[in-house]
């Protein structure tokens, strides 16, 4: 949409964390998108920050993924 980029990672992260392969792919995608669209760590958020939901789940390492943005040059 005009204000955000939605990324879907398949799984129920209320029950278990994403796989290592899922995390590696997600981090690579987030890194590219953050550079291309000048996304800062503060603007990277989980679904629950936008809508009342348990998504992305208690086992989802949101801050670990956000860290990838902190490591990129904008």
N, C-alpha and C positions, 0 to 999 in steps of 0.2 A: 504494500500500500504506500501511500505518499509519505508516511511518517515512520515507517519501520520495516525491518527485514525479519521475517519469521523463519526459523530453522527448526525442523522437526527431527528429533532423534527418537527412534522407535524403542519402546520399552516402558515398563512400569518402574520408575525410579523411586517409588514409595517402598518397593519391595527389595530392590537390588540396584547397585550402581551400574552405569553403562560399562560396556566392555572396554578393554584397552584400545581395541581397533576403533570403536565408536569415538572414544575420546580423542585419539590421535587425528582422526578425520575431521572431527568437529573443530579442534584447535587449529588445524591447517586452514579450514574454511573461514573461521572467525578472524584469523590473522589476515588473510587476503581481503576479506570484506572490510575489516577495520581500516586497512590502509587505503583501499579504493574509495571508501565512502567517508573517510576521516571520522570514524567512530571512536570516541574516547571511552575509557573504562567506566566512567560514570553513566554513560548512555547505554551500556550493555546491561540488559536485565532479563530476568526470567519471566515466564508467562504470568506468574502470580503477582508480579508488580503491575500488570496491566489489567488483569481480570481475576476475580475471586476463584481460585483453583489451587489444587495441591501441586500442580505442575510447576517446575520440573521435578519435584519430588525430593524427599529428605535425603536420599542417597545420591543426588546429583551434585557434582562438585562445581557449582556455579562460580565460586571465587577462583578456582583453579583455571577454569576456562577464561575468565575475565583477565587473569594474569597475563595471558598471551597478548592482550591488547596493550597492556602496560609495557611490554617488551618490544613493541614495534615503534618505528619512527613514523610520525604522521606528517 
